[in-house]
Amino acid sequence: MNKKTEQALENIAQKTLLMDTLKTRNTSEDFEEVAVWQVKKALEQAYQLGLKQGQKQ
């Protein structure tokens, strides 16, 4: 995965799932509680991101 895609996924996690980061910290902070509708929205956004990147290639 390239840096641009990683940053886009990080942005989705921050804005939609309200997570600080997607980096592993090896602490209890690695476990987040999120609502199912947040997960659904984040997955939809990631899917759309993949579609856009696929169309560019």
N, CA, C, O and CB atoms as a CASP TS submission, in Angstrom:
PFRMAT TS
TARGET T0000
AUTHOR 0000-0000-0000
METHOD Language model
MODEL 1
PARENT N/A
ATOM      1  N   MET     1       0.844  -1.163   0.000  1.00  0.00           N
ATOM      2  CA  MET     1       0.000   0.000   0.000  1.00  0.00           C
ATOM      3  C   MET     1       0.895   1.232   0.000  1.00  0.00           C
ATOM      4  O   MET     1       1.857   1.316   0.763  1.00  0.00           O
ATOM      5  CB  MET     1      -0.963  -0.006   1.213  1.00  0.00           C
ATOM      6  N   ASN     2       0.567   2.179  -0.859  1.00  0.00           N
ATOM      7  CA  ASN     2       1.411   3.371  -0.925  1.00  0.00           C
ATOM      8  C   ASN     2       1.027   4.388   0.155  1.00  0.00           C
ATOM      9  O   ASN     2      -0.019   4.275   0.795  1.00  0.00           O
ATOM     10  CB  ASN     2       1.309   4.015  -2.314  1.00  0.00           C
ATOM     11  N   LYS     3       1.887   5.369   0.336  1.00  0.00           N
ATOM     12  CA  LYS     3       1.698   6.378   1.396  1.00  0.00           C
ATOM     13  C   LYS     3       0.403   7.168   1.219  1.00  0.00           C
ATOM     14  O   LYS     3      -0.266   7.494   2.200  1.00  0.00           O
ATOM     15  CB  LYS     3       2.883   7.343   1.420  1.00  0.00           C
ATOM     16  N   LYS     4       0.048   7.475  -0.028  1.00  0.00           N
ATOM     17  CA  LYS     4      -1.162   8.255  -0.295  1.00  0.00           C
ATOM     18  C   LYS     4      -2.410   7.481   0.149  1.00  0.00           C
ATOM     19  O   LYS     4      -3.324   8.055   0.743  1.00  0.00           O
ATOM     20  CB  LYS     4      -1.256   8.608  -1.800  1.00  0.00           C
ATOM     21  N   THR     5      -2.440   6.186  -0.140  1.00  0.00           N
ATOM     22  CA  THR     5      -3.568   5.348   0.270  1.00  0.00           C
ATOM     23  C   THR     5      -3.608   5.209   1.782  1.00  0.00           C
ATOM     24  O   THR     5      -4.678   5.291   2.386  1.00  0.00           O
ATOM     25  CB  THR     5      -3.480   3.964  -0.387  1.00  0.00           C
ATOM     26  N   GLU     6      -2.458   5.000   2.394  1.00  0.00           N
ATOM     27  CA  GLU     6      -2.399   4.901   3.858  1.00  0.00           C
ATOM     28  C   GLU     6      -2.931   6.170   4.510  1.00  0.00           C
ATOM     29  O   GLU     6      -3.670   6.100   5.492  1.00  0.00           O
ATOM     30  CB  GLU     6      -0.957   4.636   4.324  1.00  0.00           C
ATOM     31  N   GLN     7      -2.563   7.324   3.975  1.00  0.00           N
ATOM     32  CA  GLN     7      -3.026   8.590   4.536  1.00  0.00           C
ATOM     33  C   GLN     7      -4.532   8.746   4.350  1.00  0.00           C
ATOM     34  O   GLN     7      -5.222   9.237   5.243  1.00  0.00           O
ATOM     35  CB  GLN     7      -2.287   9.767   3.886  1.00  0.00           C
ATOM     36  N   ALA     8      -5.039   8.330   3.195  1.00  0.00           N
ATOM     37  CA  ALA     8      -6.483   8.415   2.948  1.00  0.00           C
ATOM     38  C   ALA     8      -7.251   7.529   3.927  1.00  0.00           C
ATOM     39  O   ALA     8      -8.295   7.936   4.437  1.00  0.00           O
ATOM     40  CB  ALA     8      -6.810   8.009   1.495  1.00  0.00           C
ATOM     41  N   LEU     9      -6.751   6.328   4.194  1.00  0.00           N
ATOM     42  CA  LEU     9      -7.406   5.440   5.153  1.00  0.00           C
ATOM     43  C   LEU     9      -7.314   5.996   6.572  1.00  0.00           C
ATOM     44  O   LEU     9      -8.255   5.881   7.358  1.00  0.00           O
ATOM     45  CB  LEU     9      -6.782   4.041   5.096  1.00  0.00           C
ATOM     46  N   GLU    10      -6.192   6.588   6.883  1.00  0.00           N
ATOM     47  CA  GLU    10      -6.021   7.228   8.199  1.00  0.00           C
ATOM     48  C   GLU    10      -7.052   8.352   8.359  1.00  0.00           C
ATOM     49  O   GLU    10      -7.640   8.510   9.428  1.00  0.00           O
ATOM     50  CB  GLU    10      -4.564   7.789   8.365  1.00  0.00           C
ATOM     51  N   ASN    11      -7.263   9.118   7.308  1.00  0.00           N
ATOM     52  CA  ASN    11      -8.253  10.208   7.350  1.00  0.00           C
ATOM     53  C   ASN    11      -9.660   9.665   7.562  1.00  0.00           C
ATOM     54  O   ASN    11     -10.439  10.230   8.330  1.00  0.00           O
ATOM     55  CB  ASN    11      -8.202  11.033   6.052  1.00  0.00           C
ATOM     56  N   ILE    12      -9.986   8.564   6.880  1.00  0.00           N
ATOM     57  CA  ILE    12     -11.303   7.944   7.076  1.00  0.00           C
ATOM     58  C   ILE    12     -11.454   7.502   8.526  1.00  0.00           C
ATOM     59  O   ILE    12     -12.497   7.736   9.138  1.00  0.00           O
ATOM     60  CB  ILE    12     -11.496   6.734   6.118  1.00  0.00           C
ATOM     61  N   ALA    13     -10.445   6.877   9.072  1.00  0.00           N
ATOM     62  CA  ALA    13     -10.500   6.411  10.462  1.00  0.00           C
ATOM     63  C   ALA    13     -10.664   7.577  11.434  1.00  0.00           C
ATOM     64  O   ALA    13     -11.422   7.488  12.400  1.00  0.00           O
ATOM     65  CB  ALA    13      -9.235   5.618  10.809  1.00  0.00           C
ATOM     66  N   GLN    14      -9.957   8.659  11.172  1.00  0.00           N
ATOM     67  CA  GLN    14     -10.033   9.812  12.066  1.00  0.00           C
ATOM     68  C   GLN    14     -11.388  10.507  11.984  1.00  0.00           C
ATOM     69  O   GLN    14     -11.978  10.838  13.012  1.00  0.00           O
ATOM     70  CB  GLN    14      -8.926  10.801  11.739  1.00  0.00           C
ATOM     71  N   LYS    15     -11.879  10.727  10.783  1.00  0.00           N
ATOM     72  CA  LYS    15     -13.122  11.489  10.609  1.00  0.00           C
ATOM     73  C   LYS    15     -14.367  10.661  10.855  1.00  0.00           C
ATOM     74  O   LYS    15     -15.330  11.154  11.442  1.00  0.00           O
ATOM     75  CB  LYS    15     -13.180  12.065   9.225  1.00  0.00           C
ATOM     76  N   THR    16     -14.365   9.409  10.417  1.00  0.00           N
ATOM     77  CA  THR    16     -15.572   8.596  10.497  1.00  0.00           C
ATOM     78  C   THR    16     -15.632   7.742  11.749  1.00  0.00           C
ATOM     79  O   THR    16     -16.689   7.612  12.367  1.00  0.00           O
ATOM     80  CB  THR    16     -15.671   7.718   9.294  1.00  0.00           C
ATOM     81  N   LEU    17     -14.504   7.159  12.124  1.00  0.00           N
ATOM     82  CA  LEU    17     -14.475   6.276  13.286  1.00  0.00           C
ATOM     83  C   LEU    17     -13.995   6.982  14.548  1.00  0.00           C
ATOM     84  O   LEU    17     -13.988   6.398  15.631  1.00  0.00           O
ATOM     85  CB  LEU    17     -13.591   5.088  13.006  1.00  0.00           C
ATOM     86  N   LEU    18     -13.591   8.249  14.399  1.00  0.00           N
ATOM     87  CA  LEU    18     -13.120   9.068  15.521  1.00  0.00           C
ATOM     88  C   LEU    18     -11.910   8.447  16.226  1.00  0.00           C
ATOM     89  O   LEU    18     -11.775   8.539  17.446  1.00  0.00           O
ATOM     90  CB  LEU    18     -14.249   9.271  16.526  1.00  0.00           C
ATOM     91  N   MET    19     -11.035   7.815  15.441  1.00  0.00           N
ATOM     92  CA  MET    19      -9.806   7.216  15.965  1.00  0.00           C
ATOM     93  C   MET    19      -8.656   8.195  15.798  1.00  0.00           C
ATOM     94  O   MET    19      -8.606   8.947  14.824  1.00  0.00           O
ATOM     95  CB  MET    19      -9.489   5.875  15.251  1.00  0.00           C
ATOM     96  N   ASP    20      -7.743   8.183  16.742  1.00  0.00           N
ATOM     97  CA  ASP    20      -6.574   9.053  16.655  1.00  0.00           C
ATOM     98  C   ASP    20      -5.633   8.611  15.551  1.00  0.00           C
ATOM     99  O   ASP    20      -5.091   9.431  14.810  1.00  0.00           O
ATOM    100  CB  ASP    20      -5.837   9.082  17.982  1.00  0.00           C
ATOM    101  N   THR    21      -5.448   7.304  15.451  1.00  0.00           N
ATOM    102  CA  THR    21      -4.472   6.763  14.504  1.00  0.00           C
ATOM    103  C   THR    21      -4.813   5.322  14.166  1.00  0.00           C
ATOM    104  O   THR    21      -5.577   4.673  14.882  1.00  0.00           O
ATOM    105  CB  THR    21      -3.043   6.853  15.076  1.00  0.00           C
ATOM    106  N   LEU    22      -4.251   4.824  13.079  1.00  0.00           N
ATOM    107  CA  LEU    22      -4.351   3.407  12.736  1.00  0.00           C
ATOM    108  C   LEU    22      -3.058   2.668  13.067  1.00  0.00           C
ATOM    109  O   LEU    22      -2.941   1.470  12.809  1.00  0.00           O
ATOM    110  CB  LEU    22      -4.684   3.241  11.250  1.00  0.00           C
ATOM    111  N   LYS    23      -2.101   3.372  13.631  1.00  0.00           N
ATOM    112  CA  LYS    23      -0.826   2.752  13.999  1.00  0.00           C
ATOM    113  C   LYS    23      -1.000   1.903  15.261  1.00  0.00           C
ATOM    114  O   LYS    23      -1.715   2.284  16.189  1.00  0.00           O
ATOM    115  CB  LYS    23       0.266   3.833  14.219  1.00  0.00           C
ATOM    116  N   THR    24      -0.339   0.761  15.277  1.00  0.00           N
ATOM    117  CA  THR    24      -0.372  -0.119  16.442  1.00  0.00           C
ATOM    118  C   THR    24       0.484   0.486  17.544  1.00  0.00           C
ATOM    119  O   THR    24       1.632   0.870  17.317  1.00  0.00           O
ATOM    120  CB  THR    24       0.123  -1.549  16.081  1.00  0.00           C
ATOM    121  N   ARG    25      -0.086   0.565  18.735  1.00  0.00           N
ATOM    122  CA  ARG    25       0.627   1.131  19.875  1.00  0.00           C
ATOM    123  C   ARG    25       0.946   0.087  20.936  1.00  0.00           C
ATOM    124  O   ARG    25       1.676   0.357  21.889  1.00  0.00           O
ATOM    125  CB  ARG    25      -0.185   2.246  20.490  1.00  0.00           C
ATOM    126  N   ASN    26       0.388  -1.118  20.758  1.00  0.00           N
ATOM    127  CA  ASN    26       0.584  -2.211  21.720  1.00  0.00           C
ATOM    128  C   ASN    26       0.164  -1.833  23.131  1.00  0.00           C
ATOM    129  O   ASN    26       0.823  -2.178  24.112  1.00  0.00           O
ATOM    130  CB  ASN    26       2.032  -2.641  21.728  1.00  0.00           C
ATOM    131  N   THR    27      -0.951  -1.114  23.206  1.00  0.00           N
ATOM    132  CA  THR    27      -1.546  -0.750  24.487  1.00  0.00           C
ATOM    133  C   THR    27      -3.053  -0.950  24.373  1.00  0.00           C
ATOM    134  O   THR    27      -3.560  -1.351  23.325  1.00  0.00           O
ATOM    135  CB  THR    27      -1.195   0.729  24.887  1.00  0.00           C
ATOM    136  N   SER    28      -3.751  -0.672  25.444  1.00  0.00           N
ATOM    137  CA  SER    28      -5.214  -0.773  25.415  1.00  0.00           C
ATOM    138  C   SER    28      -5.831   0.249  24.450  1.00  0.00           C
ATOM    139  O   SER    28      -6.992   0.115  24.065  1.00  0.00           O
ATOM    140  CB  SER    28      -5.787  -0.571  26.828  1.00  0.00           C
ATOM    141  N   GLU    29      -5.056   1.265  24.061  1.00  0.00           N
ATOM    142  CA  GLU    29      -5.554   2.262  23.111  1.00  0.00           C
ATOM    143  C   GLU    29      -5.736   1.690  21.705  1.00  0.00           C
ATOM    144  O   GLU    29      -6.335   2.343  20.851  1.00  0.00           O
ATOM    145  CB  GLU    29      -4.605   3.444  23.059  1.00  0.00           C
ATOM    146  N   ASP    30      -5.230   0.486  21.454  1.00  0.00           N
ATOM    147  CA  ASP    30      -5.406  -0.161  20.155  1.00  0.00           C
ATOM    148  C   ASP    30      -6.833  -0.677  19.974  1.00  0.00           C
ATOM    149  O   ASP    30      -7.227  -1.025  18.861  1.00  0.00           O
ATOM    150  CB  ASP    30      -4.413  -1.311  20.001  1.00  0.00           C
ATOM    151  N   PHE    31      -7.598  -0.727  21.042  1.00  0.00           N
ATOM    152  CA  PHE    31      -8.964  -1.240  20.994  1.00  0.00           C
ATOM    153  C   PHE    31      -9.941  -0.083  21.110  1.00  0.00           C
ATOM    154  O   PHE    31      -9.977   0.624  22.117  1.00  0.00           O
ATOM    155  CB  PHE    31      -9.210  -2.278  22.117  1.00  0.00           C
ATOM    156  N   GLU    32     -10.726   0.094  20.067  1.00  0.00           N
ATOM    157  CA  GLU    32     -11.682   1.195  20.013  1.00  0.00           C
ATOM    158  C   GLU    32     -13.099   0.635  20.019  1.00  0.00           C
ATOM    159  O   GLU    32     -13.337  -0.465  19.520  1.00  0.00           O
ATOM    160  CB  GLU    32     -11.445   2.076  18.758  1.00  0.00           C
ATOM    161  N   GLU    33     -14.029   1.380  20.575  1.00  0.00           N
ATOM    162  CA  GLU    33     -15.433   1.012  20.523  1.00  0.00           C
ATOM    163  C   GLU    33     -16.110   1.946  19.530  1.00  0.00           C
ATOM    164  O   GLU    33     -16.135   3.162  19.718  1.00  0.00           O
ATOM    165  CB  GLU    33     -16.106   1.090  21.939  1.00  0.00           C
ATOM    166  N   VAL    34     -16.656   1.361  18.475  1.00  0.00           N
ATOM    167  CA  VAL    34     -17.327   2.167  17.453  1.00  0.00           C
ATOM    168  C   VAL    34     -18.688   1.562  17.136  1.00  0.00           C
ATOM    169  O   VAL    34     -18.903   0.361  17.302  1.00  0.00           O
ATOM    170  CB  VAL    34     -16.463   2.266  16.168  1.00  0.00           C
ATOM    171  N   ALA    35     -19.587   2.398  16.686  1.00  0.00           N
ATOM    172  CA  ALA    35     -20.929   1.949  16.322  1.00  0.00           C
ATOM    173  C   ALA    35     -20.902   1.286  14.944  1.00  0.00           C
ATOM    174  O   ALA    35     -20.046   1.592  14.114  1.00  0.00           O
ATOM    175  CB  ALA    35     -21.927   3.136  16.334  1.00  0.00           C
ATOM    176  N   VAL    36     -21.834   0.388  14.718  1.00  0.00           N
ATOM    177  CA  VAL    36     -21.872  -0.328  13.447  1.00  0.00           C
ATOM    178  C   VAL    36     -22.088   0.615  12.275  1.00  0.00           C
ATOM    179  O   VAL    36     -21.556   0.381  11.190  1.00  0.00           O
ATOM    180  CB  VAL    36     -22.966  -1.379  13.469  1.00  0.00           C
ATOM    181  N   TRP    37     -22.863   1.684  12.476  1.00  0.00           N
ATOM    182  CA  TRP    37     -23.084   2.615  11.366  1.00  0.00           C
ATOM    183  C   TRP    37     -21.805   3.382  11.015  1.00  0.00           C
ATOM    184  O   TRP    37     -21.622   3.791   9.869  1.00  0.00           O
ATOM    185  CB  TRP    37     -24.207   3.602  11.719  1.00  0.00           C
ATOM    186  N   GLN    38     -20.932   3.576  11.988  1.00  0.00           N
ATOM    187  CA  GLN    38     -19.639   4.203  11.700  1.00  0.00           C
ATOM    188  C   GLN    38     -18.761   3.263  10.876  1.00  0.00           C
ATOM    189  O   GLN    38     -18.091   3.686   9.934  1.00  0.00           O
ATOM    190  CB  GLN    38     -18.921   4.595  13.010  1.00  0.00           C
ATOM    191  N   VAL    39     -18.774   1.987  11.244  1.00  0.00           N
ATOM    192  CA  VAL    39     -17.989   1.002  10.501  1.00  0.00           C
ATOM    193  C   VAL    39     -18.502   0.903   9.074  1.00  0.00           C
ATOM    194  O   VAL    39     -17.716   0.869   8.127  1.00  0.00           O
ATOM    195  CB  VAL    39     -18.043  -0.379  11.191  1.00  0.00           C
ATOM    196  N   LYS    40     -19.822   0.857   8.919  1.00  0.00           N
ATOM    197  CA  LYS    40     -20.422   0.774   7.580  1.00  0.00           C
ATOM    198  C   LYS    40     -20.014   1.977   6.730  1.00  0.00           C
ATOM    199  O   LYS    40     -19.629   1.818   5.572  1.00  0.00           O
ATOM    200  CB  LYS    40     -21.965   0.692   7.679  1.00  0.00           C
ATOM    201  N   LYS    41     -20.096   3.166   7.297  1.00  0.00           N
ATOM    202  CA  LYS    41     -19.731   4.373   6.561  1.00  0.00           C
ATOM    203  C   LYS    41     -18.249   4.362   6.187  1.00  0.00           C
ATOM    204  O   LYS    41     -17.891   4.732   5.068  1.00  0.00           O
ATOM    205  CB  LYS    41     -20.058   5.621   7.389  1.00  0.00           C
ATOM    206  N   ALA    42     -17.393   3.944   7.108  1.00  0.00           N
ATOM    207  CA  ALA    42     -15.955   3.888   6.837  1.00  0.00           C
ATOM    208  C   ALA    42     -15.646   2.870   5.738  1.00  0.00           C
ATOM    209  O   ALA    42     -14.798   3.118   4.881  1.00  0.00           O
ATOM    210  CB  ALA    42     -15.181   3.533   8.121  1.00  0.00           C
ATOM    211  N   LEU    43     -16.333   1.730   5.762  1.00  0.00           N
ATOM    212  CA  LEU    43     -16.125   0.721   4.715  1.00  0.00           C
ATOM    213  C   LEU    43     -16.588   1.241   3.357  1.00  0.00           C
ATOM    214  O   LEU    43     -15.933   1.004   2.342  1.00  0.00           O
ATOM    215  CB  LEU    43     -16.871  -0.580   5.064  1.00  0.00           C
ATOM    216  N   GLU    44     -17.710   1.945   3.339  1.00  0.00           N
ATOM    217  CA  GLU    44     -18.195   2.530   2.085  1.00  0.00           C
ATOM    218  C   GLU    44     -17.197   3.550   1.536  1.00  0.00           C
ATOM    219  O   GLU    44     -16.945   3.590   0.332  1.00  0.00           O
ATOM    220  CB  GLU    44     -19.567   3.196   2.298  1.00  0.00           C
ATOM    221  N   GLN    45     -16.638   4.361   2.407  1.00  0.00           N
ATOM    222  CA  GLN    45     -15.655   5.362   1.981  1.00  0.00           C
ATOM    223  C   GLN    45     -14.387   4.693   1.453  1.00  0.00           C
ATOM    224  O   GLN    45     -13.826   5.133   0.449  1.00  0.00           O
ATOM    225  CB  GLN    45     -15.309   6.305   3.149  1.00  0.00           C
ATOM    226  N   ALA    46     -13.937   3.642   2.115  1.00  0.00           N
ATOM    227  CA  ALA    46     -12.747   2.926   1.667  1.00  0.00           C
ATOM    228  C   ALA    46     -13.011   2.240   0.323  1.00  0.00           C
ATOM    229  O   ALA    46     -12.131   2.200  -0.537  1.00  0.00           O
ATOM    230  CB  ALA    46     -12.311   1.890   2.725  1.00  0.00           C
ATOM    231  N   TYR    47     -14.204   1.711   0.145  1.00  0.00           N
ATOM    232  CA  TYR    47     -14.575   1.087  -1.118  1.00  0.00           C
ATOM    233  C   TYR    47     -14.543   2.115  -2.247  1.00  0.00           C
ATOM    234  O   TYR    47     -13.991   1.852  -3.316  1.00  0.00           O
ATOM    235  CB  TYR    47     -15.971   0.446  -1.015  1.00  0.00           C
ATOM    236  N   GLN    48     -15.131   3.276  -2.009  1.00  0.00           N
ATOM    237  CA  GLN    48     -15.138   4.340  -3.015  1.00  0.00           C
ATOM    238  C   GLN    48     -13.707   4.787  -3.344  1.00  0.00           C
ATOM    239  O   GLN    48     -13.388   5.054  -4.503  1.00  0.00           O
ATOM    240  CB  GLN    48     -15.974   5.544  -2.520  1.00  0.00           C
ATOM    241  N   LEU    49     -12.869   4.864  -2.344  1.00  0.00           N
ATOM    242  CA  LEU    49     -11.466   5.200  -2.553  1.00  0.00           C
ATOM    243  C   LEU    49     -10.799   4.182  -3.483  1.00  0.00           C
ATOM    244  O   LEU    49     -10.073   4.556  -4.404  1.00  0.00           O
ATOM    245  CB  LEU    49     -10.723   5.261  -1.207  1.00  0.00           C
ATOM    246  N   GLY    50     -11.051   2.903  -3.235  1.00  0.00           N
ATOM    247  CA  GLY    50     -10.505   1.847  -4.072  1.00  0.00           C
ATOM    248  C   GLY    50     -11.012   1.924  -5.503  1.00  0.00           C
ATOM    249  O   GLY    50     -10.252   1.707  -6.447  1.00  0.00           O
ATOM    250  N   LEU    51     -12.297   2.232  -5.669  1.00  0.00           N
ATOM    251  CA  LEU    51     -12.855   2.382  -7.008  1.00  0.00           C
ATOM    252  C   LEU    51     -12.158   3.513  -7.763  1.00  0.00           C
ATOM    253  O   LEU    51     -11.781   3.357  -8.924  1.00  0.00           O
ATOM    254  CB  LEU    51     -14.365   2.646  -6.933  1.00  0.00           C
ATOM    255  N   LYS    52     -11.993   4.633  -7.101  1.00  0.00           N
ATOM    256  CA  LYS    52     -11.343   5.786  -7.744  1.00  0.00           C
ATOM    257  C   LYS    52      -9.916   5.455  -8.142  1.00  0.00           C
ATOM    258  O   LYS    52      -9.478   5.795  -9.241  1.00  0.00           O
ATOM    259  CB  LYS    52     -11.355   7.002  -6.810  1.00  0.00           C
ATOM    260  N   GLN    53      -9.191   4.792  -7.250  1.00  0.00           N
ATOM    261  CA  GLN    53      -7.803   4.450  -7.550  1.00  0.00           C
ATOM    262  C   GLN    53      -7.735   3.426  -8.682  1.00  0.00           C
ATOM    263  O   GLN    53      -6.837   3.489  -9.521  1.00  0.00           O
ATOM    264  CB  GLN    53      -7.097   3.905  -6.294  1.00  0.00           C
ATOM    265  N   GLY    54      -8.665   2.497  -8.710  1.00  0.00           N
ATOM    266  CA  GLY    54      -8.694   1.496  -9.770  1.00  0.00           C
ATOM    267  C   GLY    54      -8.998   2.106 -11.135  1.00  0.00           C
ATOM    268  O   GLY    54      -8.464   1.660 -12.150  1.00  0.00           O
ATOM    269  N   GLN    55      -9.852   3.122 -11.159  1.00  0.00           N
ATOM    270  CA  GLN    55     -10.208   3.773 -12.411  1.00  0.00           C
ATOM    271  C   GLN    55      -9.038   4.589 -12.954  1.00  0.00           C
ATOM    272  O   GLN    55      -8.916   4.769 -14.166  1.00  0.00           O
ATOM    273  CB  GLN    55     -11.431   4.666 -12.216  1.00  0.00           C
ATOM    274  N   LYS    56      -8.192   5.076 -12.076  1.00  0.00           N
ATOM    275  CA  LYS    56      -7.030   5.865 -12.515  1.00  0.00           C
ATOM    276  C   LYS    56      -5.981   5.001 -13.197  1.00  0.00           C
ATOM    277  O   LYS    56      -5.207   5.480 -14.026  1.00  0.00           O
ATOM    278  CB  LYS    56      -6.402   6.587 -11.329  1.00  0.00           C
ATOM    279  N   GLN    57      -5.964   3.709 -12.835  1.00  0.00           N
ATOM    280  CA  GLN    57      -4.918   2.813 -13.380  1.00  0.00           C
ATOM    281  C   GLN    57      -5.310   2.275 -14.692  1.00  0.00           C
ATOM    282  O   GLN    57      -4.559   1.509 -15.296  1.00  0.00           O
ATOM    283  CB  GLN    57      -4.626   1.670 -12.448  1.00  0.00           C
TER
END
